[in-house]
């Protein structure tokens, strides 16, 4: 039975997102995440942050014994509801599109500022 570090490593591998991107977004080093892969139990906040980066919910990935060590899994009894659940993909795609639009708008503003700065430098110092 794989331990939490191995489950984390497998989820990252299946996400297709590079370790480099994950460690950059989390503000940690590569050795740190590789050490976590070897840990049998992992801190909830770390698992949650990785899940946020790769877009994965780890709540169902750990066995009940492993879940007892994670604070994001409560000890309350689950109620089964047979109502179909709508897909999260549609809401994530909408968020993705909004994020893409925001990023494009920021990029456009950044380029405009760089061009204005270059024009200012040319006025002050002249061409090289």
N, C-alpha and C positions, 0 to 999 in steps of 0.2 A: 504494500500500500504506500503510495507516494506521500511524503510529508509536505507541509505548507510551502516550503521553499521550492520544491520540485513542481508543485501545482502552479505557483506563481511563474516560474520559469517557462512552463509549458504554455500558459495563457499568453505570455509575452511572445513566445515563439509563434503561436497560432495567430496572433494579432497582425503579424507582418510589420509591426513598427520596430524600428531599429533600437537597440540598446542605447546607442548614442543619443537619439532623440529623447528617449525616456529619461536618461540621466540629466540631460540638459534642461528639460522641462521641470524636473523635480529638484534641480540644484544639488545633485549628489555626484559622487564619483563612480566610475565603472567598478572599481574594487568593492565599493559599498554594496552595489546591487548584486554582484557575484557572491559576496558573503551571505546576503539574504537568501540566495538560491540554496545555500547549504544549511540554513536554519530550519529546524523542525517546526518551530512556532515563530510567527512573525507578528509584529505590532499591528494593530488594527489601522492606525493612521497611515502607516506605510502601504498596507494592502489597498486601502481606499484611494490613496494618491496614485498608485500604479493603475488601479482600475479606472480612475478618471482620465489618465493619460491615454490608455489603450482602449477606452470605451468598453470596459468589461465589468460585469457585476460578479464578484467572487462569492456572494452569499450562498450559492448552491454548489460551489466547487469543493467544499470541505466536508468531510464526514461529520457525523454528529459528535464524535469524540473530539475531532479537531475544532469544530465549531465552538465547543465549550470554552476554548481558550481565546476566542475572538469576541470582542465586545459588540461587534455589529450584528451578531446573531443573538437574539434574545431567547430566554428560556421559556417564553410564553408558548402556549399551544397554538398551532396554526389552524386556521379555519379554511377548509377547502371550499372553493367557490367554483362551480362549473360554468360560470359565465365566460364566454370567450374574451380574451384580452387582446386589445388592439396592438398592433406592432409598434415598437419603439422606433423602428427605422424611419418611419415617416417624420416623426418629431425631430429625430436627430438630423435628418436631411435638411429640414427647415432651418435648424440651428446652424448646420454646416453652411448653407447658402447665405444666411445672415452674416456669419463670420467671414465668409469669402468676400462678400460685398464690403464689409467693414474694412477688411485687410486691403482690398483694392482701393478703397477711398483713402485710407492712410498712405498707401504707396503713392497715389497720385498727388496728395498734399506734400509728401516728402520730396518728390521729384520737383514739384513747383518751387519749394523752398530752396532746394539745391541750385536750381537754375537762377533764382533771384539772387542767391548768395554769390554765384559765379559772376553775374552781371555786376554786382556791387564791387567785387574784387577787381574786375576789369576797369571799372570807373576810377577806383582809388589807385590801383597800382599800374594800370595799363597792361597791354599784352606783353607776354614774355619775349 
